[in-house]
Amino acid sequence: MSTEKKSQILTGSRLERALASGRFRHGRFRNTNEAYPRFKGNPLPLMGEYVFGGNERFPKRPLPIENPLPLWLNSPNSTMRVTWLGHSTVLLEIDGFRVLTDPVFGERASPVAFAGPRRFHPPPVKIEGLPPLDLVIISHDHYDHLCFESVMALAKSKVPFITALGVGARLEAWGIPSERITELDWWESHAIGGGRLAVTATPAQHFSGRGLGDRNVTSWAGWAVRTDHHNIFFSGDTGLTEEFRTIGSRLGPFDLIMLEIGAFHEVWGDIHLGPENALKAVTMLGGGLLLPVHWSTFSLALHAWHEPAESLVNLAPKHDVKLITPKLGQVLEPTITEPLAPWWRKT
């Protein structure tokens, strides 16, 4: 694991853009309703869970992984194909474009190679095995979404990056030329391919930072991706917020919605969704097919590794939400895919 290069985050034009943002005050970005990670009530029970609890936080057996490479060699049968590669990393193939979200192919979601959350499973494919990409979306700068090793590997290609305000400074420090980086504030959009694919940064209720002293000096966002035939929403990391209704009314309806469901505990419910709130968010967005992400790769909370997906499957009928729950590396075409069995029950 190479040493991550540090950088000055908000200087020059980046600082000017931050100062122009209504969410940037006193050197920090803020959520609309001032929600941040914090303990609710007495923290001692939670500390006890960390020390003595956390049952089944790790799989007992290797997880089933499919090799997507053979299918990627063939053209899709429809205008949308999706491959979940673990956590929040998804390869979207839509109307001839390939978009990769939050590429995390490294061994740990951590600033060091010898400690920190370690992945349950190898990536279904090495980053060198990815097909040519048209765009990489980085939702925010937390270690389980912005992976130094993965960015260093992608720096060797010519793929452009789109990310939230301030995060581009980190990418530049790691070798991505500035002309390949687009940074957006909420509700700003950027198009590629002659306007045939447009990406809009949307509100999210989360936070940022990679070390001591840099909390919230960069922004965070959700992402709407629109092409001629499809409209996709990717939440990044977020808690439940009324802004989902605004996103749905301004940018929806969405035919595929990718929401985070893992790394959840009620004491930090303001900044992560969890299964039940993810289902509420789908309704607030105006409905659509839900692909759950942000689970089954790292243990970042105290629940069993499979609990977010199991709860989601059990609760979805009550919310009238349709799901697709692919295996890791499974290549799917959502518009023609049959319902999938809960694969985690066999592991």
Residue pairs with C-beta under 8 A, 6 or more apart in sequence:
1 106
1 107
1 108
1 112
1 113
1 148
1 149
2 148
2 149
2 152
4 111
4 148
4 174
4 210
5 173
5 174
6 173
7 169
7 170
7 172
7 173
8 169
9 166
9 169
9 170
9 214
9 217
9 218
10 18
10 27
10 166
10 169
10 217
11 169
14 165
14 166
14 168
14 169
14 183
17 165
17 183
17 185
18 24
18 29
18 165
18 166
18 219
21 29
21 165
21 185
21 219
23 29
23 30
23 31
23 32
23 185
23 186
23 219
24 30
27 217
28 215
28 216
28 217
29 165
29 166
29 208
29 216
29 217
29 218
29 219
29 220
30 216
31 205
31 206
31 207
31 241
32 203
32 205
32 241
32 243
33 205
33 241
35 205
35 239
35 241
35 270
35 271
36 207
36 270
36 271
37 207
37 268
37 270
37 271
38 267
38 268
38 270
39 46
39 267
40 266
40 267
40 269
41 267
43 267
46 265
46 267
46 302
49 302
50 302
53 302
54 299
54 302
55 304
56 304
56 305
56 306
56 307
57 299
57 302
57 303
57 304
57 305
58 120
58 299
58 305
59 120
59 305
59 306
59 347
60 347
61 347
62 121
62 347
63 120
63 121
63 296
63 328
63 344
63 347
64 327
64 328
64 343
64 346
64 347
65 121
65 122
65 124
65 327
65 328
65 329
66 124
66 327
66 328
66 329
66 330
66 331
67 124
67 125
67 329
68 83
68 85
68 91
68 124
68 125
68 329
68 330
68 331
69 125
69 129
71 331
72 83
72 131
72 331
76 93
76 333
77 333
77 336
78 333
78 335
78 336
79 94
79 95
79 227
79 229
79 230
79 335
80 92
80 93
80 94
80 95
80 229
80 230
80 255
80 256
80 333
80 334
80 335
81 92
81 93
81 94
81 331
81 332
81 333
82 90
82 91
82 92
82 93
82 256
82 291
82 324
82 326
82 331
82 332
82 333
82 334
83 90
83 91
83 93
83 124
83 326
83 329
83 330
83 331
83 332
84 90
84 291
84 293
84 326
84 328
84 329
84 330
85 91
85 105
85 123
85 124
85 125
85 328
85 329
86 104
86 119
86 121
86 123
86 124
86 296
86 297
86 328
87 102
87 104
87 119
87 144
87 293
87 294
87 295
87 296
87 297
87 298
88 101
88 102
88 104
88 139
88 144
88 145
88 234
88 236
88 237
88 258
88 260
88 293
88 294
89 100
89 101
89 102
89 103
89 104
89 105
89 123
90 100
90 101
90 102
90 234
90 258
90 291
90 293
91 98
91 99
91 100
91 130
91 131
92 98
92 99
92 100
92 101
92 225
92 232
94 197
94 225
94 227
94 229
94 230
94 232
95 196
95 197
95 227
95 228
95 229
95 230
96 196
97 134
97 135
97 192
97 193
97 196
97 197
97 227
98 131
98 132
98 133
98 134
98 135
99 133
99 134
99 135
99 136
99 137
99 197
99 225
100 130
100 133
100 135
100 136
100 137
100 159
101 136
101 137
101 139
101 223
101 234
101 258
102 137
102 138
102 139
102 145
102 146
102 236
103 127
103 136
103 147
103 150
103 151
103 154
104 144
104 145
104 147
104 150
104 297
105 123
105 126
105 127
105 147
105 149
105 150
105 153
106 119
106 147
106 148
106 149
106 150
107 113
107 118
107 119
108 115
108 116
108 117
108 118
108 119
108 143
109 116
109 117
109 119
109 142
109 143
109 144
109 147
109 298
109 300
110 116
110 117
110 143
111 143
111 210
111 211
116 143
117 144
117 298
117 299
117 300
118 298
119 297
119 298
120 296
120 297
120 298
120 299
120 305
121 296
121 297
121 328
124 328
124 329
125 329
127 150
127 153
127 154
128 153
132 157
132 159
133 154
133 157
133 159
134 159
134 160
134 192
134 193
134 197
135 159
135 160
135 161
135 162
135 192
135 197
135 199
136 154
136 159
136 160
136 161
136 162
137 161
137 162
137 163
137 199
137 223
137 225
137 234
138 145
138 146
138 161
138 162
138 163
138 164
138 167
138 171
139 145
139 163
139 164
139 204
139 220
139 221
139 222
139 223
139 234
139 235
139 236
139 237
140 146
140 163
140 164
140 167
140 204
140 206
140 208
140 218
140 219
140 220
140 221
140 236
140 237
141 164
141 166
141 167
141 170
141 208
141 209
141 210
141 218
141 220
142 208
142 209
142 210
142 237
143 210
144 263
144 298
144 300
145 236
145 237
146 167
146 170
146 210
148 174
151 171
151 174
151 175
151 176
152 174
152 175
154 161
154 176
155 174
155 175
155 176
158 180
159 180
160 180
160 181
160 182
160 192
161 168
161 171
161 176
161 180
161 181
161 182
162 181
162 182
162 183
162 184
162 190
162 199
162 223
163 171
163 181
163 182
163 183
163 184
164 183
164 184
164 185
164 201
164 208
164 218
164 219
164 220
164 221
165 183
165 184
165 185
165 218
165 219
166 183
166 208
166 217
166 218
166 219
167 183
167 208
167 218
167 219
168 178
168 181
168 182
168 183
169 218
170 210
170 218
171 181
172 178
172 181
182 190
184 190
184 199
184 200
184 201
184 221
185 201
185 219
186 201
186 202
186 203
186 219
186 221
187 200
187 201
187 202
187 203
187 250
188 200
188 201
189 198
189 199
189 200
189 201
190 198
190 199
191 197
191 198
191 199
192 199
196 227
196 228
197 225
197 226
197 227
198 225
198 226
198 227
199 223
199 224
199 225
199 226
200 223
200 224
200 226
200 251
201 221
201 222
201 223
202 221
202 222
202 223
202 224
202 233
202 243
202 247
202 251
203 221
203 222
203 241
203 243
203 246
203 247
204 220
204 221
204 222
204 235
204 236
204 237
204 238
204 241
205 238
205 239
205 240
205 241
205 243
205 270
205 271
206 220
206 236
206 237
206 238
206 239
206 271
207 215
207 216
207 220
207 271
208 214
208 215
208 216
208 217
208 218
208 219
208 220
209 215
209 216
209 217
209 218
220 236
220 237
221 236
222 233
222 234
222 235
222 236
222 238
222 247
223 233
223 234
223 236
224 231
224 232
224 233
224 234
224 247
224 251
224 254
225 231
225 232
225 233
225 234
226 232
226 251
230 255
230 256
231 251
231 252
231 253
231 254
231 255
232 254
232 255
232 256
232 257
232 258
233 247
233 251
233 252
233 254
233 256
233 257
233 258
233 285
233 288
234 258
234 293
235 257
235 258
235 259
235 260
235 273
235 281
236 260
237 260
237 271
237 272
237 294
238 260
238 271
238 272
238 273
239 269
239 270
239 271
239 272
239 273
239 277
240 269
240 273
240 277
240 280
240 281
242 284
244 281
244 284
244 285
245 284
245 285
247 285
248 254
248 284
248 285
248 286
249 286
252 285
252 286
252 288
253 285
253 286
253 287
253 288
254 285
254 286
254 288
255 288
255 289
255 334
255 335
256 288
256 289
256 291
256 334
257 281
257 282
257 285
257 288
257 289
257 290
257 291
258 290
258 291
258 292
258 293
259 273
259 278
259 281
259 282
259 290
259 291
259 292
259 293
260 272
260 273
260 278
260 292
260 293
260 294
260 295
261 273
261 274
261 275
261 278
261 292
261 293
261 294
261 295
261 308
261 309
261 312
262 294
262 295
262 296
262 300
262 301
262 303
262 308
263 272
263 294
263 295
263 298
263 300
263 301
264 272
264 273
264 274
264 275
264 301
264 303
264 308
265 272
265 301
265 302
265 303
269 277
273 281
274 308
274 311
275 292
275 308
275 309
275 311
275 312
275 315
276 311
276 315
278 290
278 292
278 312
279 290
279 312
279 315
279 316
279 319
279 321
280 319
282 288
282 290
282 319
282 321
283 319
283 321
287 321
289 322
289 323
289 324
289 334
290 316
290 321
290 322
290 323
290 324
291 323
291 324
291 325
291 326
291 334
292 308
292 309
292 312
292 323
292 325
295 305
295 308
295 309
296 305
296 306
296 309
296 328
296 344
299 305
306 344
306 345
306 347
309 325
309 342
309 344
310 342
310 344
310 345
312 323
312 325
313 323
313 325
313 342
316 322
316 323
324 332
324 334
324 337
324 340
325 340
325 342
325 343
326 332
326 340
327 343
